[in-house]
Amino acid sequence: MAGMNRETGKALDGWAHVVQSVGDIMSTPKLTRVWRRSYGGEGTYLVDKPGTPETLISFTIAFGDAINAWEPRYRLRRVWFEEAGQDGRFILNMDGIYYPNGHLGDFETGISRGVELPLPTGYFVTGHP
């Protein structure tokens, strides 16, 4: 699946396109796209909530649900918080399988990958590439 780099306008495909897609999904609040209301995640609605264990669990679930619903080329295996600091910085680690042809229904060949990208509003996601 090929797309366009949102910053340069150049062609983008493969793993780089998946990373950009994950960032787009997580930075788009649900119900904000007119023709695709269910697109995006609910994590943005949790930004100003206290960093309680309940909020962290809710964010993890919202993250997993959004990625599994909207990015067929990446399947999460594990998501966990590395850091949940008093300063408001949260480090979320995730590990999953990248399926280069998952958007075509081909889940035979997968590559273990983590994602590293900044989430909006001060959340940060790190992984093991």
Stockholm file with secondary structure:
# STOCKHOLM 1.0

chainA/1-129         MAGMNRETGKALDGWAHVVQSVGDIMSTPKLTRVWRRSYGGEGTYLVDKPGTPETLISFTIAFGDAINAWEPRYRLRRVWFEEAGQDGRFILNMDGIYYPNGHLGDFETGISRGVELPLPTGYFVTGHP
#=GR chainA/1-129 SS CEEECTTTCCEEEHHHHHHHHHHHHHHSBTTCSTTCTTCSBSGGGGTTSCCCHHHHHHHHHHHHHHHHHHCTTEEEEEEEEEEECTTSCEEEEEEEEECTTGGGTCCSSCEEEECCEECGGGEEEEECC
#=GC SS_cons         CEEECTTTCCEEEHHHHHHHHHHHHHHSBTTCSTTCTTCSBSGGGGTTSCCCHHHHHHHHHHHHHHHHHHCTTEEEEEEEEEEECTTSCEEEEEEEEECTTGGGTCCSSCEEEECCEECGGGEEEEECC
//
